[in-house]
Amino acid sequence: MSKKISIVGAGFTGTTTAFMLAMKGIGDIVLLDTPAKEHPTQGKALDIMEASPLTRSSVRVTGTSNYEKTADSDIIIITAGMARKPGMSREELCDINAEIVIDAVQKVVAYSPKGILIILSNPVDLMTYIALKASGLARHRVIGQSGVLDTARFRFFVADELNVAPEDVTGFVLGAHGDDMVPLVRYCSVQGIPLRQLLSDDAIGKIMERTRHAGSEIVNLLGNGSAYYAPAAALTQMVESILLNKRHVLPCIIKLEGELGYHDLVLNVPAVIGLQGVEKILAIDLQLEERELIDRSVAAVRHGIDSVLKGKMRRIS
């Protein structure tokens, strides 16, 4: 039986994700947006389908505004929401996007109660927490996407500095998405060679800072809108790991229940991602300086949950 993937939000990221997934041929795709955008959404889906003879893909892509067509999805990706504008923080997006995410999540879960949710809407840490509460699903079935993207950016910046192949750089970025993310340099290497043997602390520090502000860098360069190619590629890797049960170790936003000593919040942590969603959260040892940086991330996420989202939580808990 063919797998089914629904994408809520047919903007640049949602549509690019649909195209990448269609090229992979992993499963049939439903691309959904609001009734006002139904015709453009249908047009995008048709455009992707018309590329199928060239991409050698046999999956179907459907454009719609009808949530019934998402029924029995194996994975639902939520990209819907307002895009960040120059000078706007992710937190400023929260009130608007929270309402969008709550509505979308409750509708898709009603039609696909056994599906796995992947959240991309910003601010993604807080939207993942909201989606978890609004859906009523177990934590292994609600996953936020930012660690895969942040890590890809970090790996590229390292590779660019060293003039080596990006795929030869390994590592991961943990913590909150945005200014408080934590690239764990100690776990980064180039074909097994520790990064600190290849770059100075000053060069590494600049790469870490650029990684933290990578999203804003693209927003400012575009002038209108935000990144979508790399986020779509990150979503595609996550979907592949789940539906093909590849069990990749990926940094994802997951609700913590004692891992790293934290409870009742979501945070990017390294996890095995497979057919059930989050198969396992991997334990890692943190040095004092790393722990302090992670604590700062935790404080930022808790502040968002406790203050900005307090009213929303009362409504959906």
C-alpha positions in Angstrom: 0.0 0.0 0.0 1.4 3.4 -1.0 2.5 5.8 1.8 0.7 9.1 2.1 2.2 12.4 3.0 0.2 15.6 3.6 1.7 19.1 3.6 -0.3 21.9 5.2 0.9 25.1 3.7 1.6 25.5 0.0 4.1 28.4 0.2 7.6 28.1 -1.0 8.7 25.7 1.7 5.7 23.4 1.4 5.7 23.3 -2.4 9.5 22.7 -2.5 9.1 19.9 0.0 6.3 18.4 -2.1 8.5 18.5 -5.2 11.5 17.0 -3.4 9.4 14.2 -2.0 7.8 13.6 -5.4 11.2 13.2 -6.9 12.1 10.6 -4.3 8.9 8.7 -5.0 8.4 7.8 -1.4 4.6 8.2 -1.3 1.5 10.1 -2.6 1.4 13.7 -1.6 -1.5 16.1 -0.6 -0.6 19.7 -0.8 -3.1 21.8 1.2 -3.7 25.5 1.7 -6.7 27.8 2.5 -9.8 28.0 0.2 -8.6 31.3 -1.0 -5.4 29.7 -2.3 -7.0 26.5 -3.6 -6.5 27.2 -7.3 -2.8 28.2 -7.0 -2.3 25.1 -4.8 -3.9 22.9 -7.5 -1.7 24.5 -10.1 1.5 23.8 -8.1 0.4 20.2 -7.6 -0.3 19.8 -11.3 3.0 21.4 -12.2 4.8 18.8 -10.1 2.8 16.0 -11.7 3.7 17.2 -15.1 7.4 16.9 -14.2 6.9 13.2 -13.4 8.0 11.8 -16.8 11.2 13.7 -16.4 11.8 12.9 -12.7 10.7 9.3 -13.2 8.2 9.6 -10.4 4.9 7.7 -10.3 3.4 9.2 -7.1 0.3 11.4 -7.2 0.3 15.0 -6.0 -3.0 16.5 -5.1 -3.6 20.2 -4.5 -6.6 21.1 -2.3 -8.1 23.1 0.6 -10.2 20.2 1.8 -8.8 18.5 4.9 -10.8 15.3 4.1 -8.3 14.6 1.3 -5.5 14.3 3.9 -7.3 11.3 5.5 -5.1 8.3 6.5 -1.9 10.2 6.1 1.2 8.5 7.4 3.0 11.8 7.9 1.6 15.3 8.1 4.0 18.3 7.7 2.8 21.6 9.1 4.5 24.5 7.3 1.6 26.9 7.4 2.0 30.3 9.0 3.2 33.8 8.4 6.8 34.1 7.2 9.3 36.1 9.2 10.0 39.6 7.9 13.3 41.5 8.2 13.8 42.6 11.9 11.1 40.3 13.2 12.0 37.8 15.8 10.5 34.3 15.8 8.7 35.1 19.1 6.8 37.9 17.4 5.3 35.4 15.0 3.9 33.3 17.9 0.4 34.7 18.4 -0.5 34.6 14.7 1.0 31.3 13.9 -0.2 29.6 17.1 -3.8 30.0 15.9 -2.9 28.6 12.5 -1.1 25.6 13.9 -3.8 24.7 16.4 -6.5 24.8 13.7 -4.4 22.8 11.2 -3.2 20.2 13.8 -6.7 19.5 15.1 -8.1 19.1 11.6 -5.4 16.8 10.3 -5.4 14.6 13.4 -9.2 14.2 13.1 -8.7 12.6 9.7 -5.3 10.9 10.4 -5.3 9.8 14.0 -2.4 7.4 13.4 -0.2 9.9 11.6 3.1 11.4 12.6 3.4 15.2 12.7 6.4 17.1 11.6 6.3 20.8 12.5 8.1 23.6 10.7 6.0 26.6 11.4 7.8 29.4 13.3 8.7 29.9 16.1 9.2 26.2 15.6 10.1 25.2 19.2 6.9 26.8 20.5 4.8 25.6 17.6 6.0 22.0 18.3 4.9 22.3 21.9 1.5 23.7 20.9 1.1 21.0 18.2 1.8 18.3 20.9 -0.8 19.8 23.2 -3.4 20.4 20.5 -3.0 17.0 18.9 -3.1 14.9 22.0 -0.6 12.5 20.4 2.2 10.7 22.1 5.5 12.6 22.1 7.2 10.2 19.7 4.7 11.2 17.0 5.1 15.0 17.2 8.6 16.2 15.9 9.8 19.7 15.3 12.2 20.3 12.4 15.1 22.7 13.1 18.0 20.7 14.3 18.4 19.0 10.9 18.4 22.4 9.2 20.7 24.1 11.7 23.1 21.2 11.6 23.2 21.3 7.8 23.9 25.0 7.9 26.7 24.4 10.4 28.2 21.6 8.3 28.1 23.7 5.2 29.8 26.7 6.9 32.6 24.4 8.2 33.0 22.8 4.8 33.1 26.2 3.1 35.8 27.4 5.5 37.9 24.3 4.9 37.1 23.9 1.2 36.1 20.3 1.7 33.0 18.3 0.7 30.0 19.2 3.0 29.0 15.5 3.3 32.4 14.8 4.9 31.6 17.1 7.9 29.7 15.5 10.7 28.2 17.1 13.9 25.0 18.4 15.3 23.3 21.5 16.7 21.2 21.2 19.8 19.0 23.4 22.0 16.5 26.0 20.9 16.2 27.2 17.3 17.5 30.7 16.7 20.0 32.8 18.7 20.2 30.3 21.6 21.0 27.2 19.5 24.1 25.3 20.6 26.5 23.9 17.9 28.4 21.2 19.9 31.9 21.7 18.4 33.3 18.8 20.5 31.1 16.4 18.5 32.0 17.9 15.1 34.6 16.3 12.8 35.8 16.1 9.2 36.1 12.4 8.2 36.8 11.6 11.9 39.3 14.5 12.4 38.1 16.7 15.3 37.2 20.2 14.1 39.5 21.8 16.7 42.5 20.2 15.0 41.6 21.9 11.7 40.3 25.4 12.7 41.2 28.0 15.3 38.9 28.8 18.1 38.3 32.2 16.5 37.3 30.7 13.2 35.0 28.2 14.9 33.4 31.0 17.0 32.6 32.9 13.8 31.0 29.8 12.2 28.9 29.2 15.4 27.6 32.8 15.3 26.8 32.6 11.6 24.9 29.3 12.2 22.9 31.0 14.9 21.9 33.8 12.6 21.7 31.9 9.4 18.0 32.2 9.0 18.1 36.0 9.6 21.0 36.3 7.1 18.8 34.8 4.3 15.7 36.8 5.4 17.7 40.0 5.1 19.2 39.0 1.7 15.8 38.1 0.3 14.1 41.2 1.7 10.7 39.4 1.5 10.2 35.9 2.8 12.6 33.3 4.3 14.6 30.3 3.4 12.9 27.3 1.8 15.3 25.1 -0.1 17.4 24.0 2.9 14.3 23.7 5.1 12.6 21.6 2.5 15.6 19.3 2.1 15.7 18.9 5.9 12.0 17.9 5.9 12.6 15.5 3.1 15.4 13.7 5.0 13.1 13.3 8.0 10.3 11.9 6.0 12.6 9.5 4.3 14.0 8.3 7.6 10.5 7.6 8.9 8.7 6.1 5.9 11.7 4.0 4.8 12.6 3.2 8.4 16.2 4.3 7.8 16.7 5.1 11.5 18.9 8.1 10.9 20.3 9.8 14.0 18.9 13.4 13.6 18.7 16.4 16.0 15.0 17.1 16.3 12.7 19.1 18.5 11.1 16.5 20.9 9.3 16.8 24.2 11.7 15.8 27.0 10.6 13.7 29.9 13.8 13.7 32.0 16.3 13.5 29.2 19.3 15.8 29.9 17.6 16.5 33.2 14.7 18.5 31.7 10.9 18.0 31.9 7.8 19.3 30.1 9.5 21.3 27.4 10.6 20.7 23.8 14.2 20.9 22.7 16.5 19.8 19.9 18.2 16.6 20.9 19.8 13.7 19.0 17.3 11.0 18.3 16.9 7.9 16.2 14.1 8.6 13.7 12.3 5.6 12.2 8.9 4.1 11.3 7.4 5.0 14.7 8.7 8.6 14.6 11.1 9.1 17.5 12.5 5.6 18.2 15.0 6.6 20.8 16.6 9.8 22.3 20.3 9.3 22.5 22.1 10.2 25.8 25.1 12.5 25.5 27.5 13.8 28.1 27.7 17.6 28.4 30.7 19.5 29.7 30.1 22.4 32.0 30.3 25.1 29.3 28.0 23.1 27.0 25.5 22.6 29.8 25.4 26.3 30.5 24.6 27.0 26.8 21.9 24.3 26.8 20.4 25.8 30.0 20.2 29.2 28.2 18.3 27.5 25.4 16.0 25.8 27.9 15.3 29.2 29.6 14.4 30.7 26.3 11.9 27.9 25.4 10.4 28.0 28.9 9.9 31.7 28.7 8.0 31.3 25.5 5.8 28.5 26.9 5.2 30.3 30.2 4.5 33.8 29.0 3.7 34.1 25.3 1.8 30.8 25.0 0.0 30.8 28.4 -3.4 31.8 26.9 -3.1 29.3 24.1 -2.3 26.4 26.4 -5.4 27.0 28.5 -7.5 26.7 25.4 -6.0 23.5 24.1 -4.9 21.6 27.2 
